[in-house]
Amino acid sequence: MATFHDVFENRIRFEETDMEGVAFYGNYVTYQDETFNSFIRETGYGYDRLREAGWALRVVNVDLDYRAGATFGDELVHGMYAERFGGSSMTFAYRGRRADDGAGVVSGSVTHVAIDAETGESTRVPEEFREAIVAFQDERPEGA
């Protein structure tokens, strides 16, 4: 099993909770997205570099399983790793856990498709991006 790389942390704000004082489930998609953004930034191949290279990413699938509630003031640590590369797609595993006790709060995955920035058509994930991911996580995803 690949190693999660903890790349994003946040504290649950009051406005992110529901009437029961638990972080609203929809916020976890945002946390997952922030984790992905931090992950690729850490590889040295962030969105600015994607645009310069003439391609972009589109989310095509989000999967989240909720394990335990996080409440106002809880600090969460979010990790990710690249699981699989297809021709134009890539899937990243995701998890979020409480910082104080390490309890898993959420897990799941997100799949992106690479597109040509000019045409909007799917395109092969560039080798430079694949290699940046491999170098960062020290493990080769399936298909990379």
CNS distance restraints for C-alpha pairs under 8 A (distance, minus, plus):
assign (resid   2 and name CA) (resid  81 and name CA) 7.09 0.50 0.50
assign (resid   2 and name CA) (resid  83 and name CA) 7.68 0.50 0.50
assign (resid   2 and name CA) (resid 139 and name CA) 6.92 0.50 0.50
assign (resid   3 and name CA) (resid  81 and name CA) 6.77 0.50 0.50
assign (resid   3 and name CA) (resid 137 and name CA) 7.61 0.50 0.50
assign (resid   4 and name CA) (resid  79 and name CA) 5.22 0.50 0.50
assign (resid   4 and name CA) (resid  80 and name CA) 4.97 0.50 0.50
assign (resid   4 and name CA) (resid  81 and name CA) 5.33 0.50 0.50
assign (resid   4 and name CA) (resid  94 and name CA) 7.74 0.50 0.50
assign (resid   4 and name CA) (resid  95 and name CA) 7.92 0.50 0.50
assign (resid   5 and name CA) (resid  39 and name CA) 7.80 0.50 0.50
assign (resid   5 and name CA) (resid  79 and name CA) 4.86 0.50 0.50
assign (resid   5 and name CA) (resid  80 and name CA) 5.35 0.50 0.50
assign (resid   5 and name CA) (resid  81 and name CA) 6.30 0.50 0.50
assign (resid   5 and name CA) (resid 137 and name CA) 7.40 0.50 0.50
assign (resid   6 and name CA) (resid  77 and name CA) 6.49 0.50 0.50
assign (resid   6 and name CA) (resid  78 and name CA) 5.42 0.50 0.50
assign (resid   6 and name CA) (resid  79 and name CA) 3.92 0.50 0.50
assign (resid   6 and name CA) (resid  80 and name CA) 6.67 0.50 0.50
assign (resid   7 and name CA) (resid  35 and name CA) 6.28 0.50 0.50
assign (resid   7 and name CA) (resid  38 and name CA) 5.83 0.50 0.50
assign (resid   7 and name CA) (resid  39 and name CA) 5.95 0.50 0.50
assign (resid   7 and name CA) (resid  42 and name CA) 7.80 0.50 0.50
assign (resid   7 and name CA) (resid  77 and name CA) 7.74 0.50 0.50
assign (resid   7 and name CA) (resid  78 and name CA) 6.33 0.50 0.50
assign (resid   7 and name CA) (resid  79 and name CA) 5.78 0.50 0.50
assign (resid   7 and name CA) (resid  80 and name CA) 7.58 0.50 0.50
assign (resid   8 and name CA) (resid  34 and name CA) 6.98 0.50 0.50
assign (resid   8 and name CA) (resid  35 and name CA) 5.32 0.50 0.50
assign (resid   8 and name CA) (resid  38 and name CA) 6.37 0.50 0.50
assign (resid   8 and name CA) (resid  77 and name CA) 6.07 0.50 0.50
assign (resid   8 and name CA) (resid  78 and name CA) 5.19 0.50 0.50
assign (resid   8 and name CA) (resid  79 and name CA) 6.91 0.50 0.50
assign (resid   9 and name CA) (resid  75 and name CA) 7.12 0.50 0.50
assign (resid   9 and name CA) (resid  76 and name CA) 5.57 0.50 0.50
assign (resid   9 and name CA) (resid  77 and name CA) 4.59 0.50 0.50
assign (resid   9 and name CA) (resid  78 and name CA) 6.04 0.50 0.50
assign (resid  10 and name CA) (resid  75 and name CA) 5.70 0.50 0.50
assign (resid  10 and name CA) (resid  76 and name CA) 5.41 0.50 0.50
assign (resid  10 and name CA) (resid  77 and name CA) 6.85 0.50 0.50
assign (resid  11 and name CA) (resid  72 and name CA) 7.81 0.50 0.50
assign (resid  11 and name CA) (resid  73 and name CA) 5.70 0.50 0.50
assign (resid  11 and name CA) (resid  74 and name CA) 5.53 0.50 0.50
assign (resid  11 and name CA) (resid  75 and name CA) 4.24 0.50 0.50
assign (resid  11 and name CA) (resid  76 and name CA) 6.13 0.50 0.50
assign (resid  12 and name CA) (resid  16 and name CA) 6.44 0.50 0.50
assign (resid  12 and name CA) (resid  17 and name CA) 7.67 0.50 0.50
assign (resid  12 and name CA) (resid  23 and name CA) 6.86 0.50 0.50
assign (resid  12 and name CA) (resid  70 and name CA) 7.38 0.50 0.50
assign (resid  12 and name CA) (resid  71 and name CA) 6.52 0.50 0.50
assign (resid  12 and name CA) (resid  72 and name CA) 5.08 0.50 0.50
assign (resid  12 and name CA) (resid  73 and name CA) 5.09 0.50 0.50
assign (resid  12 and name CA) (resid  74 and name CA) 5.47 0.50 0.50
assign (resid  12 and name CA) (resid  75 and name CA) 6.41 0.50 0.50
assign (resid  12 and name CA) (resid  76 and name CA) 7.62 0.50 0.50
assign (resid  13 and name CA) (resid  17 and name CA) 7.15 0.50 0.50
assign (resid  13 and name CA) (resid  72 and name CA) 5.68 0.50 0.50
assign (resid  13 and name CA) (resid  73 and name CA) 6.29 0.50 0.50
assign (resid  14 and name CA) (resid  21 and name CA) 7.89 0.50 0.50
assign (resid  14 and name CA) (resid  72 and name CA) 5.46 0.50 0.50
assign (resid  14 and name CA) (resid  73 and name CA) 7.64 0.50 0.50
assign (resid  16 and name CA) (resid  23 and name CA) 5.47 0.50 0.50
assign (resid  16 and name CA) (resid  24 and name CA) 5.99 0.50 0.50
assign (resid  16 and name CA) (resid  27 and name CA) 6.91 0.50 0.50
assign (resid  16 and name CA) (resid  72 and name CA) 7.85 0.50 0.50
assign (resid  17 and name CA) (resid  21 and name CA) 5.15 0.50 0.50
assign (resid  17 and name CA) (resid  22 and name CA) 4.95 0.50 0.50
assign (resid  17 and name CA) (resid  23 and name CA) 4.11 0.50 0.50
assign (resid  17 and name CA) (resid  24 and name CA) 5.13 0.50 0.50
assign (resid  17 and name CA) (resid  71 and name CA) 6.99 0.50 0.50
assign (resid  17 and name CA) (resid  72 and name CA) 6.65 0.50 0.50
assign (resid  18 and name CA) (resid  22 and name CA) 5.63 0.50 0.50
assign (resid  18 and name CA) (resid  23 and name CA) 6.22 0.50 0.50
assign (resid  18 and name CA) (resid  24 and name CA) 5.37 0.50 0.50
assign (resid  21 and name CA) (resid  71 and name CA) 5.83 0.50 0.50
assign (resid  21 and name CA) (resid  72 and name CA) 6.45 0.50 0.50
assign (resid  22 and name CA) (resid  69 and name CA) 5.95 0.50 0.50
assign (resid  22 and name CA) (resid  70 and name CA) 5.67 0.50 0.50
assign (resid  22 and name CA) (resid  71 and name CA) 4.51 0.50 0.50
assign (resid  22 and name CA) (resid  72 and name CA) 6.83 0.50 0.50
assign (resid  23 and name CA) (resid  27 and name CA) 7.20 0.50 0.50
assign (resid  23 and name CA) (resid  69 and name CA) 6.81 0.50 0.50
assign (resid  23 and name CA) (resid  70 and name CA) 5.55 0.50 0.50
assign (resid  23 and name CA) (resid  71 and name CA) 5.61 0.50 0.50
assign (resid  23 and name CA) (resid  72 and name CA) 7.10 0.50 0.50
assign (resid  24 and name CA) (resid  28 and name CA) 7.74 0.50 0.50
assign (resid  25 and name CA) (resid  29 and name CA) 7.99 0.50 0.50
assign (resid  25 and name CA) (resid  66 and name CA) 7.97 0.50 0.50
assign (resid  26 and name CA) (resid  30 and name CA) 7.55 0.50 0.50
assign (resid  27 and name CA) (resid  31 and name CA) 6.44 0.50 0.50
assign (resid  28 and name CA) (resid  32 and name CA) 5.98 0.50 0.50
assign (resid  28 and name CA) (resid 106 and name CA) 7.86 0.50 0.50
assign (resid  29 and name CA) (resid  33 and name CA) 6.16 0.50 0.50
assign (resid  29 and name CA) (resid  62 and name CA) 7.77 0.50 0.50
assign (resid  29 and name CA) (resid  64 and name CA) 7.93 0.50 0.50
assign (resid  30 and name CA) (resid  34 and name CA) 6.11 0.50 0.50
assign (resid  31 and name CA) (resid  35 and name CA) 6.12 0.50 0.50
assign (resid  31 and name CA) (resid  78 and name CA) 7.72 0.50 0.50
assign (resid  32 and name CA) (resid  36 and name CA) 6.28 0.50 0.50
assign (resid  32 and name CA) (resid  78 and name CA) 7.69 0.50 0.50
assign (resid  32 and name CA) (resid  94 and name CA) 6.91 0.50 0.50
assign (resid  33 and name CA) (resid  37 and name CA) 6.20 0.50 0.50
assign (resid  34 and name CA) (resid  38 and name CA) 6.11 0.50 0.50
assign (resid  35 and name CA) (resid  39 and name CA) 5.98 0.50 0.50
assign (resid  35 and name CA) (resid  78 and name CA) 6.27 0.50 0.50
assign (resid  35 and name CA) (resid  79 and name CA) 6.69 0.50 0.50
assign (resid  35 and name CA) (resid  80 and name CA) 6.96 0.50 0.50
assign (resid  36 and name CA) (resid  40 and name CA) 6.31 0.50 0.50
assign (resid  36 and name CA) (resid  80 and name CA) 7.13 0.50 0.50
assign (resid  37 and name CA) (resid  41 and name CA) 6.15 0.50 0.50
assign (resid  37 and name CA) (resid  46 and name CA) 7.40 0.50 0.50
assign (resid  38 and name CA) (resid  42 and name CA) 6.12 0.50 0.50
assign (resid  39 and name CA) (resid  43 and name CA) 6.62 0.50 0.50
assign (resid  39 and name CA) (resid  80 and name CA) 7.02 0.50 0.50
assign (resid  40 and name CA) (resid  44 and name CA) 6.75 0.50 0.50
assign (resid  40 and name CA) (resid  45 and name CA) 5.81 0.50 0.50
assign (resid  40 and name CA) (resid  46 and name CA) 5.25 0.50 0.50
assign (resid  40 and name CA) (resid  47 and name CA) 7.95 0.50 0.50
assign (resid  40 and name CA) (resid 133 and name CA) 7.62 0.50 0.50
assign (resid  41 and name CA) (resid  45 and name CA) 5.84 0.50 0.50
assign (resid  41 and name CA) (resid  46 and name CA) 4.43 0.50 0.50
assign (resid  41 and name CA) (resid  47 and name CA) 7.67 0.50 0.50
assign (resid  42 and name CA) (resid  46 and name CA) 7.77 0.50 0.50
assign (resid  42 and name CA) (resid 136 and name CA) 7.50 0.50 0.50
assign (resid  43 and name CA) (resid 132 and name CA) 5.65 0.50 0.50
assign (resid  43 and name CA) (resid 133 and name CA) 6.03 0.50 0.50
assign (resid  43 and name CA) (resid 135 and name CA) 7.69 0.50 0.50
assign (resid  43 and name CA) (resid 136 and name CA) 5.42 0.50 0.50
assign (resid  44 and name CA) (resid 132 and name CA) 7.15 0.50 0.50
assign (resid  45 and name CA) (resid  49 and name CA) 5.75 0.50 0.50
assign (resid  45 and name CA) (resid  50 and name CA) 7.01 0.50 0.50
assign (resid  45 and name CA) (resid 129 and name CA) 6.61 0.50 0.50
assign (resid  45 and name CA) (resid 132 and name CA) 6.82 0.50 0.50
assign (resid  46 and name CA) (resid  50 and name CA) 6.44 0.50 0.50
assign (resid  47 and name CA) (resid  51 and name CA) 6.21 0.50 0.50
assign (resid  47 and name CA) (resid  56 and name CA) 7.70 0.50 0.50
assign (resid  48 and name CA) (resid  52 and name CA) 6.25 0.50 0.50
assign (resid  49 and name CA) (resid  53 and name CA) 6.17 0.50 0.50
assign (resid  50 and name CA) (resid  54 and name CA) 6.43 0.50 0.50
assign (resid  50 and name CA) (resid  55 and name CA) 5.58 0.50 0.50
assign (resid  50 and name CA) (resid  56 and name CA) 5.97 0.50 0.50
assign (resid  51 and name CA) (resid  55 and name CA) 5.60 0.50 0.50
assign (resid  51 and name CA) (resid  56 and name CA) 6.30 0.50 0.50
assign (resid  51 and name CA) (resid 117 and name CA) 7.29 0.50 0.50
assign (resid  54 and name CA) (resid 116 and name CA) 6.29 0.50 0.50
assign (resid  54 and name CA) (resid 117 and name CA) 5.32 0.50 0.50
assign (resid  54 and name CA) (resid 118 and name CA) 7.20 0.50 0.50
assign (resid  55 and name CA) (resid 114 and name CA) 6.70 0.50 0.50
assign (resid  55 and name CA) (resid 115 and name CA) 5.56 0.50 0.50
assign (resid  55 and name CA) (resid 116 and name CA) 4.56 0.50 0.50
assign (resid  55 and name CA) (resid 117 and name CA) 4.50 0.50 0.50
assign (resid  55 and name CA) (resid 118 and name CA) 7.78 0.50 0.50
assign (resid  56 and name CA) (resid 114 and name CA) 5.72 0.50 0.50
assign (resid  56 and name CA) (resid 115 and name CA) 5.33 0.50 0.50
assign (resid  56 and name CA) (resid 116 and name CA) 6.46 0.50 0.50
assign (resid  56 and name CA) (resid 117 and name CA) 5.63 0.50 0.50
assign (resid  57 and name CA) (resid 112 and name CA) 5.92 0.50 0.50
assign (resid  57 and name CA) (resid 113 and name CA) 5.58 0.50 0.50
assign (resid  57 and name CA) (resid 114 and name CA) 4.71 0.50 0.50
assign (resid  57 and name CA) (resid 115 and name CA) 6.06 0.50 0.50
assign (resid  58 and name CA) (resid 112 and name CA) 5.24 0.50 0.50
assign (resid  58 and name CA) (resid 113 and name CA) 5.29 0.50 0.50
assign (resid  58 and name CA) (resid 114 and name CA) 6.56 0.50 0.50
assign (resid  58 and name CA) (resid 115 and name CA) 7.29 0.50 0.50
assign (resid  59 and name CA) (resid 110 and name CA) 7.19 0.50 0.50
assign (resid  59 and name CA) (resid 111 and name CA) 5.89 0.50 0.50
assign (resid  59 and name CA) (resid 112 and name CA) 4.37 0.50 0.50
assign (resid  59 and name CA) (resid 113 and name CA) 6.46 0.50 0.50
assign (resid  60 and name CA) (resid 110 and name CA) 7.83 0.50 0.50
assign (resid  60 and name CA) (resid 111 and name CA) 5.75 0.50 0.50
assign (resid  60 and name CA) (resid 112 and name CA) 5.63 0.50 0.50
assign (resid  60 and name CA) (resid 113 and name CA) 6.73 0.50 0.50
assign (resid  61 and name CA) (resid 110 and name CA) 5.67 0.50 0.50
assign (resid  61 and name CA) (resid 111 and name CA) 5.10 0.50 0.50
assign (resid  61 and name CA) (resid 112 and name CA) 7.22 0.50 0.50
assign (resid  62 and name CA) (resid 108 and name CA) 7.63 0.50 0.50
assign (resid  62 and name CA) (resid 109 and name CA) 6.01 0.50 0.50
assign (resid  62 and name CA) (resid 110 and name CA) 4.60 0.50 0.50
assign (resid  62 and name CA) (resid 111 and name CA) 6.60 0.50 0.50
assign (resid  63 and name CA) (resid 108 and name CA) 5.06 0.50 0.50
assign (resid  63 and name CA) (resid 109 and name CA) 5.17 0.50 0.50
assign (resid  63 and name CA) (resid 110 and name CA) 6.30 0.50 0.50
assign (resid  64 and name CA) (resid 106 and name CA) 6.67 0.50 0.50
assign (resid  64 and name CA) (resid 107 and name CA) 5.65 0.50 0.50
assign (resid  64 and name CA) (resid 108 and name CA) 4.31 0.50 0.50
assign (resid  64 and name CA) (resid 109 and name CA) 6.67 0.50 0.50
assign (resid  65 and name CA) (resid 106 and name CA) 5.60 0.50 0.50
assign (resid  65 and name CA) (resid 107 and name CA) 5.31 0.50 0.50
assign (resid  65 and name CA) (resid 108 and name CA) 5.85 0.50 0.50
assign (resid  66 and name CA) (resid 105 and name CA) 6.08 0.50 0.50
assign (resid  66 and name CA) (resid 106 and name CA) 4.56 0.50 0.50
assign (resid  66 and name CA) (resid 107 and name CA) 6.72 0.50 0.50
assign (resid  67 and name CA) (resid 104 and name CA) 6.23 0.50 0.50
assign (resid  67 and name CA) (resid 105 and name CA) 4.76 0.50 0.50
assign (resid  67 and name CA) (resid 106 and name CA) 5.32 0.50 0.50
assign (resid  67 and name CA) (resid 107 and name CA) 7.59 0.50 0.50
assign (resid  68 and name CA) (resid 103 and name CA) 7.82 0.50 0.50
assign (resid  68 and name CA) (resid 104 and name CA) 6.75 0.50 0.50
assign (resid  68 and name CA) (resid 105 and name CA) 4.58 0.50 0.50
assign (resid  68 and name CA) (resid 106 and name CA) 7.14 0.50 0.50
assign (resid  69 and name CA) (resid 105 and name CA) 6.22 0.50 0.50
assign (resid  70 and name CA) (resid  74 and name CA) 6.13 0.50 0.50
assign (resid  70 and name CA) (resid  98 and name CA) 7.47 0.50 0.50
assign (resid  70 and name CA) (resid 105 and name CA) 6.84 0.50 0.50
assign (resid  74 and name CA) (resid  98 and name CA) 6.79 0.50 0.50
assign (resid  74 and name CA) (resid  99 and name CA) 7.76 0.50 0.50
assign (resid  75 and name CA) (resid  98 and name CA) 5.84 0.50 0.50
assign (resid  75 and name CA) (resid  99 and name CA) 5.47 0.50 0.50
assign (resid  75 and name CA) (resid 100 and name CA) 7.32 0.50 0.50
assign (resid  76 and name CA) (resid  96 and name CA) 6.37 0.50 0.50
assign (resid  76 and name CA) (resid  97 and name CA) 5.44 0.50 0.50
assign (resid  76 and name CA) (resid  98 and name CA) 4.53 0.50 0.50
assign (resid  76 and name CA) (resid  99 and name CA) 5.28 0.50 0.50
assign (resid  77 and name CA) (resid  96 and name CA) 5.63 0.50 0.50
assign (resid  77 and name CA) (resid  97 and name CA) 5.43 0.50 0.50
assign (resid  77 and name CA) (resid  98 and name CA) 6.22 0.50 0.50
assign (resid  77 and name CA) (resid  99 and name CA) 5.78 0.50 0.50
assign (resid  78 and name CA) (resid  94 and name CA) 7.38 0.50 0.50
assign (resid  78 and name CA) (resid  95 and name CA) 5.69 0.50 0.50
assign (resid  78 and name CA) (resid  96 and name CA) 4.29 0.50 0.50
assign (resid  78 and name CA) (resid  97 and name CA) 6.49 0.50 0.50
assign (resid  79 and name CA) (resid  94 and name CA) 5.82 0.50 0.50
assign (resid  79 and name CA) (resid  95 and name CA) 5.39 0.50 0.50
assign (resid  79 and name CA) (resid  96 and name CA) 6.41 0.50 0.50
assign (resid  80 and name CA) (resid  92 and name CA) 6.48 0.50 0.50
assign (resid  80 and name CA) (resid  93 and name CA) 5.45 0.50 0.50
assign (resid  80 and name CA) (resid  94 and name CA) 4.53 0.50 0.50
assign (resid  80 and name CA) (resid  95 and name CA) 6.50 0.50 0.50
assign (resid  81 and name CA) (resid  92 and name CA) 5.48 0.50 0.50
assign (resid  81 and name CA) (resid  93 and name CA) 5.47 0.50 0.50
assign (resid  81 and name CA) (resid  94 and name CA) 6.96 0.50 0.50
assign (resid  81 and name CA) (resid 137 and name CA) 7.02 0.50 0.50
assign (resid  82 and name CA) (resid  90 and name CA) 7.38 0.50 0.50
assign (resid  82 and name CA) (resid  91 and name CA) 6.11 0.50 0.50
assign (resid  82 and name CA) (resid  92 and name CA) 4.29 0.50 0.50
assign (resid  82 and name CA) (resid  93 and name CA) 6.32 0.50 0.50
assign (resid  82 and name CA) (resid 133 and name CA) 7.29 0.50 0.50
assign (resid  82 and name CA) (resid 141 and name CA) 5.87 0.50 0.50
assign (resid  83 and name CA) (resid  90 and name CA) 7.66 0.50 0.50
assign (resid  83 and name CA) (resid  91 and name CA) 5.63 0.50 0.50
assign (resid  83 and name CA) (resid  92 and name CA) 5.20 0.50 0.50
assign (resid  83 and name CA) (resid  93 and name CA) 6.10 0.50 0.50
assign (resid  83 and name CA) (resid 141 and name CA) 4.96 0.50 0.50
assign (resid  83 and name CA) (resid 142 and name CA) 6.30 0.50 0.50
assign (resid  84 and name CA) (resid  90 and name CA) 5.63 0.50 0.50
assign (resid  84 and name CA) (resid  91 and name CA) 5.21 0.50 0.50
assign (resid  84 and name CA) (resid  92 and name CA) 7.06 0.50 0.50
assign (resid  84 and name CA) (resid 141 and name CA) 4.91 0.50 0.50
assign (resid  84 and name CA) (resid 142 and name CA) 4.52 0.50 0.50
assign (resid  84 and name CA) (resid 143 and name CA) 5.92 0.50 0.50
assign (resid  84 and name CA) (resid 144 and name CA) 7.08 0.50 0.50
assign (resid  85 and name CA) (resid  89 and name CA) 5.87 0.50 0.50
assign (resid  85 and name CA) (resid  90 and name CA) 4.34 0.50 0.50
assign (resid  85 and name CA) (resid  91 and name CA) 6.49 0.50 0.50
assign (resid  85 and name CA) (resid 141 and name CA) 6.58 0.50 0.50
assign (resid  85 and name CA) (resid 142 and name CA) 6.12 0.50 0.50
assign (resid  85 and name CA) (resid 143 and name CA) 4.91 0.50 0.50
assign (resid  85 and name CA) (resid 144 and name CA) 5.45 0.50 0.50
assign (resid  86 and name CA) (resid  90 and name CA) 5.95 0.50 0.50
assign (resid  86 and name CA) (resid 143 and name CA) 6.02 0.50 0.50
assign (resid  86 and name CA) (resid 144 and name CA) 7.68 0.50 0.50
assign (resid  87 and name CA) (resid 123 and name CA) 7.75 0.50 0.50
assign (resid  87 and name CA) (resid 124 and name CA) 5.16 0.50 0.50
assign (resid  87 and name CA) (resid 125 and name CA) 6.42 0.50 0.50
assign (resid  88 and name CA) (resid 113 and name CA) 5.47 0.50 0.50
assign (resid  88 and name CA) (resid 114 and name CA) 5.29 0.50 0.50
assign (resid  88 and name CA) (resid 115 and name CA) 7.71 0.50 0.50
assign (resid  88 and name CA) (resid 122 and name CA) 6.35 0.50 0.50
assign (resid  88 and name CA) (resid 123 and name CA) 5.41 0.50 0.50
assign (resid  88 and name CA) (resid 124 and name CA) 4.28 0.50 0.50
assign (resid  88 and name CA) (resid 125 and name CA) 5.10 0.50 0.50
assign (resid  89 and name CA) (resid 111 and name CA) 6.80 0.50 0.50
assign (resid  89 and name CA) (resid 112 and name CA) 5.58 0.50 0.50
assign (resid  89 and name CA) (resid 113 and name CA) 4.28 0.50 0.50
assign (resid  89 and name CA) (resid 114 and name CA) 6.23 0.50 0.50
assign (resid  89 and name CA) (resid 124 and name CA) 7.81 0.50 0.50
assign (resid  89 and name CA) (resid 125 and name CA) 7.04 0.50 0.50
assign (resid  90 and name CA) (resid 111 and name CA) 5.54 0.50 0.50
assign (resid  90 and name CA) (resid 112 and name CA) 5.46 0.50 0.50
assign (resid  90 and name CA) (resid 113 and name CA) 6.50 0.50 0.50
assign (resid  91 and name CA) (resid 109 and name CA) 6.70 0.50 0.50
assign (resid  91 and name CA) (resid 110 and name CA) 5.65 0.50 0.50
assign (resid  91 and name CA) (resid 111 and name CA) 4.24 0.50 0.50
assign (resid  91 and name CA) (resid 112 and name CA) 6.51 0.50 0.50
assign (resid  92 and name CA) (resid 109 and name CA) 5.42 0.50 0.50
assign (resid  92 and name CA) (resid 110 and name CA) 5.42 0.50 0.50
assign (resid  92 and name CA) (resid 111 and name CA) 6.39 0.50 0.50
assign (resid  93 and name CA) (resid 107 and name CA) 7.71 0.50 0.50
assign (resid  93 and name CA) (resid 108 and name CA) 5.93 0.50 0.50
assign (resid  93 and name CA) (resid 109 and name CA) 4.38 0.50 0.50
assign (resid  93 and name CA) (resid 110 and name CA) 6.77 0.50 0.50
assign (resid  94 and name CA) (resid 107 and name CA) 5.45 0.50 0.50
assign (resid  94 and name CA) (resid 108 and name CA) 5.12 0.50 0.50
assign (resid  94 and name CA) (resid 109 and name CA) 5.24 0.50 0.50
assign (resid  94 and name CA) (resid 110 and name CA) 7.52 0.50 0.50
assign (resid  95 and name CA) (resid 104 and name CA) 7.38 0.50 0.50
assign (resid  95 and name CA) (resid 105 and name CA) 7.66 0.50 0.50
assign (resid  95 and name CA) (resid 106 and name CA) 5.55 0.50 0.50
assign (resid  95 and name CA) (resid 107 and name CA) 4.13 0.50 0.50
assign (resid  95 and name CA) (resid 108 and name CA) 6.40 0.50 0.50
assign (resid  96 and name CA) (resid 104 and name CA) 6.14 0.50 0.50
assign (resid  96 and name CA) (resid 105 and name CA) 5.57 0.50 0.50
assign (resid  96 and name CA) (resid 106 and name CA) 5.08 0.50 0.50
assign (resid  96 and name CA) (resid 107 and name CA) 6.31 0.50 0.50
assign (resid  97 and name CA) (resid 102 and name CA) 5.55 0.50 0.50
assign (resid  97 and name CA) (resid 103 and name CA) 5.31 0.50 0.50
assign (resid  97 and name CA) (resid 104 and name CA) 4.27 0.50 0.50
assign (resid  97 and name CA) (resid 105 and name CA) 4.95 0.50 0.50
assign (resid  97 and name CA) (resid 106 and name CA) 6.85 0.50 0.50
assign (resid  98 and name CA) (resid 102 and name CA) 5.03 0.50 0.50
assign (resid  98 and name CA) (resid 103 and name CA) 5.39 0.50 0.50
assign (resid  98 and name CA) (resid 104 and name CA) 6.61 0.50 0.50
assign (resid  98 and name CA) (resid 105 and name CA) 6.78 0.50 0.50
assign (resid  99 and name CA) (resid 103 and name CA) 7.85 0.50 0.50
assign (resid 113 and name CA) (resid 122 and name CA) 6.77 0.50 0.50
assign (resid 114 and name CA) (resid 122 and name CA) 5.65 0.50 0.50
assign (resid 114 and name CA) (resid 123 and name CA) 5.57 0.50 0.50
assign (resid 114 and name CA) (resid 124 and name CA) 6.54 0.50 0.50
assign (resid 114 and name CA) (resid 125 and name CA) 5.74 0.50 0.50
assign (resid 115 and name CA) (resid 119 and name CA) 7.86 0.50 0.50
assign (resid 115 and name CA) (resid 120 and name CA) 5.48 0.50 0.50
assign (resid 115 and name CA) (resid 121 and name CA) 5.24 0.50 0.50
assign (resid 115 and name CA) (resid 122 and name CA) 4.08 0.50 0.50
assign (resid 115 and name CA) (resid 123 and name CA) 5.05 0.50 0.50
assign (resid 115 and name CA) (resid 124 and name CA) 7.89 0.50 0.50
assign (resid 116 and name CA) (resid 120 and name CA) 5.18 0.50 0.50
assign (resid 116 and name CA) (resid 121 and name CA) 5.50 0.50 0.50
assign (resid 116 and name CA) (resid 122 and name CA) 6.14 0.50 0.50
assign (resid 116 and name CA) (resid 123 and name CA) 5.86 0.50 0.50
assign (resid 117 and name CA) (resid 121 and name CA) 7.98 0.50 0.50
assign (resid 125 and name CA) (resid 129 and name CA) 6.99 0.50 0.50
assign (resid 125 and name CA) (resid 130 and name CA) 7.11 0.50 0.50
assign (resid 126 and name CA) (resid 130 and name CA) 6.50 0.50 0.50
assign (resid 127 and name CA) (resid 131 and name CA) 6.04 0.50 0.50
assign (resid 128 and name CA) (resid 132 and name CA) 6.13 0.50 0.50
assign (resid 129 and name CA) (resid 133 and name CA) 6.32 0.50 0.50
assign (resid 130 and name CA) (resid 134 and name CA) 6.33 0.50 0.50
assign (resid 130 and name CA) (resid 144 and name CA) 6.34 0.50 0.50
assign (resid 131 and name CA) (resid 135 and name CA) 6.01 0.50 0.50
assign (resid 132 and name CA) (resid 136 and name CA) 6.13 0.50 0.50
assign (resid 133 and name CA) (resid 137 and name CA) 6.17 0.50 0.50
assign (resid 134 and name CA) (resid 138 and name CA) 5.49 0.50 0.50
assign (resid 134 and name CA) (resid 139 and name CA) 5.56 0.50 0.50
assign (resid 134 and name CA) (resid 140 and name CA) 5.23 0.50 0.50
assign (resid 134 and name CA) (resid 141 and name CA) 7.29 0.50 0.50
assign (resid 135 and name CA) (resid 139 and name CA) 7.51 0.50 0.50
assign (resid 140 and name CA) (resid 144 and name CA) 6.17 0.50 0.50
